[in-house]
Amino acid sequence: MTIAESTIPRIGIPIRLSSLGCGSMDPRMEAAQKVFDAVVELIRESGAEPVVIAPGTTEELDTVFGTCQGFILPGGGDVDPTLFGGAADEATLFGVDAEQDSLDIAAIRYGLENALPVLGICRGLQLLNVVYGGTLHIDLEAGSIAHADKEGASGMDFAVHEVELLPGSRCAAVFGGVGRIKIASAHHQAVDELGSGLRISARADDGLIEALESEDEAWVLGIQWHPEAPIPVTELRLPVFSALKAEAERVLGSTDSFLERQGA
């Protein structure tokens, strides 16, 4: 079946290199691999086809990217602070991988340059902000809300709290226009300075940016929490994946219509 004949949108998701035995397997990276697998399953559950993307040459990646109608950037290790002017020797860093950053950023840039929908989850949100020229908190200071359960078995288990979805935002629309939802998070890095061309679409009660989206018409959304987590509300796991799938379907329909007009 050719791309033009396909009726199922394909969602690209860069592989977690730690799953290939690259680098040390920090317990937190093992946890990240589990949530990666859960994200892949939720892509399928939404009705889209996951395309796991491995590293390759620019030409090889462009070929794979070109078969996708949308992208998801999942959680994982920390973003290299040198990408946003930070120090690379911060003691709290874990799982920093230049090749992973390069692969993920290549997918983001391809999506942005080709007007494809892009969803960032946790680390994915952070990378989106960096690509747009923003910066990150390398290690969040303790505040009124726990954004990760650092006493958990993996050293970075899920914490549960509420976030406020800003009215009229793309993020609020994904969740049916409600004002607040309960989420599961597990992070110690987060948005500091917001990137140019982005707007905030959700905050935690301590003021932390929990979601961001593009200011223009492009469907670009980043959420700091983990919808793939089995807690706290099962019904809140699928909506963001279904929204991405719907946007990717529009891309697929537009592509098919163009090819039909060209006699492909």
N, C-alpha and C positions, 0 to 999 in steps of 0.2 A: 504494500500500500504506500503510495506517495504521500508527501505532506499535504498536497492539495486535496487528496481523497480522504484524509483522516478527519474524523468527526470528534476526536477526543483531544483536548488541548494538552500539550506537553509542558511540564514544569521542571526547569533545570534546578538542580540542587548540588552544589559542590560537595564532594566527598570530604569527610573528616580524615585528614592524612594520618592521624593517630591510629585509625582502624587498619591502616596498611603496615603498621609496625614502625612508623617513622617517629623517631624520638622516644623519650621516656614515657611510660604509661602512668602518668599521675592519676591517682584515684578520681580526681575531678574530671579528667579526660575520659575515663571509663564511663562516668555518669553522662558526659556529653555525648558519647557514642550511643548510649541508650535512648536519649531524647532525639538524636538524629534519626534513629530507626523509627521512633514514634512519629516524627514529622513525615517521613516517607509514607508510612501507613495512612496518615491523615490526608496526604495528597491523594492517595488512591481512594480513600473514603469520600472525598469531595467529588469524585468522578473524573479527576484529571490523571494523567500518566506521569509518574516521577521519572526524571532522567538524571541519574547520578553521574556527576561530571568529575572525571579524574584529571590530574595535571597533564599538560601536553604543550606542544609548540603553539605559537599564536595562531597559525593556520589551522592546526588540529582543533583548538578550542573554538575558533570562529565557526568551523564546520558543525561542531556539536551545538554551540549556542544558536546557530541558525535553524536548528530543528525545534527550538523551544519557543513557546508563546508567552512565557513568564518565568520568573526566577524567585526562589526562596533562599535566603542566606540564614542558616540555622545557628544555634549556639555552638560554643566550643571554648577554646582557650582565649587568653587575653590578646587584645590587639597590641601590636608592637607600638610602644609610645613614641618611637622616633618618627612614625608616620604623621604625628600631629605636634611635633616639637617637644615631646617629653623625654624623660631620662630612661634608658634601657636597663638600668641597674637597680630599679625599684625592687625591694625584697619581696613584696607581696605578689609579684607577677608569676603566672604559671601558664604553661602551654603555649608560649609565644613561638610562632612558626612563620618565618618570612614567606615560605612557599605557600602556606595556607592563606596568609593575607593576600598574596599576589593572585591566587586562584579566585578567591572570593571577590576581590576588587575587580578582577577582569569580568566576572559575571555581572556585577553591578553596573560597570561602565557600559557593557554591551547592552544591557537592558535599558539604561538611560538614553544611550545614543540611538536606539532603535524603537523608542517609544513603547517598550514592553512593560507590563506590570511587574513591580519588584516588591517583595515582602522581606523585611529583616526581622529576625527574632533574636532578642538579647544581644549577643555579639553582632548579629546581623544589623540591628539598629545602630549599634556603635560604629560599625564600619560605614554604614550609610552616612552618618553624621560626619565622619572623617572625610569621606569622598566629597562631601559638599563643603569641606573646608572648616569643619568644626573641631572641637577638642573634647577630651574625655577626662573625667576624674579617674586617675590611675587606681586609687583605692579609696572607696567611700568611707568617710568618718562615721562613727556610730551616731545615730540620730534617734528620733522618736519612733521610727518604723524600722523593723528588721527586714532587709531586702534579700537576705539569705539566711538559712539556718546553718551557721558555721560550726555548730556543735554536732551536726549530723554525721553519719558514717562516712560520707565522702568528703567532709570538710566544707561542702557547699551545697547543702540540700535545700529543698524548696521551703520558702516562708510564704505564708498566706496573708494578704491584706487587700484592702480595697483601693481602687483608683477612680478618679473622676475623669469622665470623658467629656471633652469640651463640646458644647452644643454646636451643631452645624459642621463638625469635622467629619472627615472621611472615616475616621476610627469610630466615632459614635454611630455613623450610618451602618457600619459593619455589624454592630451589636444592636441594631433595631432602634437607635435613637435614645437608649436609656442613658441616665446620667452617671450611674456608678455601677461597677462590676467588681466582683471578688476575683483576684488573680493569684497565681503562684509564681514566685520569682526566685532566682538563685544567681545573684551577680554581686560583684564588688566594684566593677567599673560601670560608669554611666556617663550620660551627656553632661558636659560642663558648658562650653560655649556652643550655641546652636549654629549649625552650618548655614551659609547663605543660600536662600532658596527653599528653606524648610520652615515649617511652623509647628508649634507644639499642639498636640491633639489629646494628650492625657497627662495628668499629674497624680502623684501620690499625695497623701495628706501632709507629708513633710516638705512638699514642694518639688520633689525630684521629678524630672521629665520621664514619663512612662511610655509615651508614644509621640511620634513625629510623622509628618507627611510632607509631600512636596507642595509648594505654594501654587504651582501651575496645575494644568489639567492632567498631567501624567499621574498614573496610579502608582504612587510610591508611598509605602507605609512601613514604618518601623515600630515594633512594640518591644518594650523592655522585658516583658514577662514571657512565660512559657505556656502557650495555649495547649501544647501537647502533653503537659503534665496531667496525670489522672486526678489531680486535686485542683481546686476545691469544688468546682461545679462542672460536671461532665458536659452539660449542654453548651458550655462556653468554649469547648475545645475546637469545634468544627467551623464556626462562622467565618473566621478570618481566612481559612483555606477555601471555603466555598466562595467567598468574595473574590479571592485571587483567581479561582477557576473561572468565575463568570467573566472577569476582565480578560483572561486568556482566551476564552471562547470568542469574545468580540474580535480579538486580534486574529484568531484563526478564521473567523468568518470574513473578515476584511481581506485577509490573504487569499482565501479561496475565491472570493468575488473578483479580486484583481486578476488572479490567474485565469479565471473563466473568461473574463473580458479580453484577455490576451490570447485566448484559444489554447491554454495549457491543458 
